[in-house]
Amino acid sequence: MAVLVMRDCRLFCIMRNMNKHFWRHVNKNGPVSTITKTRCWLWTGTTCGNPKYDLYGQTKTRRELPDGTVVFRKEMAHRVSYESHFGILLPRDRTEVIDHRCRVSLCVRPDHLEHVTQAVNIQRGYRSRGYVYKTVCPKGHPKTGRNLGITKYGGRFCRACSRAATSALLGERAS
């Protein structure tokens, strides 16, 4: 493990968590990623998220405040792995995220993780699942031209479906 200059209590707490508890919840014999060509290190501890789509590893870090009180905080396992390996503290405002290059959401292997903006993460996720290439929405409307909407994060949506959902919502409120 790299020697780090620990200027922040959070990084110190994350490093303590890594040494004591983190690695006992990691299976280093995961599947070989088709993208990175190396084995994923799968998180086997507590998870959060929607099991139908993506599950993410979750761990607790212990933080001692200056007055001596101890606080436990839930952290995403892949984020803890990245921050402790590279010695970088990321902002908590969700504009910068850790992207799984291997596309395995339970992977905590540091060289499979990359620090990117939320917009880049969303575009990669949609592209890897083929959503960018769909030209028709699930209800049959064309996803081209004036009917194609782009969110501020780079996601795509059908304007006709969006208008229908908005009018249905407003219609329910009026009655």
Secondary structure by P-SEA (a helix, b strand, c coil): ccccccccaaaaaaaaaaaccccccccccccccccccccccccccccccccccbbbbbbbbbbbcccbbbbbbbbcaaaaaaaaaccbbbbccccbbbbcccccccccccccbbbbcaaaaaaaaaaaaccccccccccccccccccccccccbbbbbaaaaaaaaaaaaaaaac
